[in-house]
Amino acid sequence: MLGRRSMPVLVFVVLALRLPAAIAQGTSGPRDSDSSVGYIDPAIPGDIFRFRYDDAYDSNRPTRDEFFYARSAPLGPGLPVPEPRVDYQELSAYLEVAATDRLSGFINVPVRLLNPEVNADHTGFSDLDAGVKYALLYRPDTVATFQFRTYVPTGDAAEGLGTNHVSLEPALLCYNRISDRMAIESELRLWIPIDGTEFAGEIVRYGIGTHYDVYRTCNLTFSPVLEFVGWTSLNGKESEVFPSGKAAVLDAAGDTIVNAKLGLRVEFGDRADAYAGYGQALTGDRWYENIFRFEFRWFF
């Protein structure tokens, strides 16, 4: 059950989603390529292949809630020695196939390159995730979608490549077209670890973003994208490693991370686009200090 600490989060997201008072049936809606965000999950189901590359720096508490990777040994299945700081790169291939305008299924396969300070570097498959999207509301200017994602522990936790447990993530996603050139997109997700160690804890994720088509022709569109994404830990634990090398176990409940993301999406006709963006932590708690993201999408 969500506590009082999470109430501002819920109020923020409900306002951002701008859902109608009642869910109504629609006859048409936006195309999957109309979504331009780079970090928020798109609400519009579609037929999409996406290749993504992330380059992130200075994760100072990577065991928080076992969201990024598992608790370190000897009390957990993770890296041999607790880490004060890690950098990482991640490449992922994502495929989404639509059964109807409202319903689609997807799978995402990531490969992680982990660069710790104390432990050895490791490269390999991280935790695979897959799920479904169903648009509860599908109108020309608004799409509201329920998404359910499952994370499978395919990464080697002992090498810092995975969490060593299944996680479930129900989500509510929304797309609102404001004008012919501008749209607002938002999300509310709840990440739920299944099993795991005592470090594993639930996390609420929320975000809002917008894009504006500043230049548009028949075959080329340039759209700056601005997003704010946040995470609030509801429970669980984390380790903090001091300069001496000693580690302390801390309560992660209430940790709130907020990032600002700025990027540019370039659309090449109706079939393909590319995105480049930069993210910066705005809070002391963080998953990373900064991140660079590049992706290519093909619509089929």
Buried (B, 14 or more C-beta within 10 A) or exposed (E): EEEEBBEEBBEBBBEBBEBEEEEEEBEEBBEBBBBBBBBBBBBBBBEBBBBBBBBBBBBBBBBBBBBBBBBBBEEBBBBBBBBBBBBBBBBBEBBBBBEEBBEBBBEBBBBBBBBBEBBEEBEBBBBBBBBBBBBBBBBEEBBBBBBEBBBEBBBBBBBBBBBBBBBBBBBBBBBBBEEEBBBBBBBBBBBBBEEBBEBBBBBBBBBBBBBBBEEEEEEEBBBBBBBBBBBBBBBBBBBBBEEEEEBEBEEBBEBBBBBEBEBBBBBEEEEBBBBBBBBEBEEEBBBBBBBBBBBBBBBE
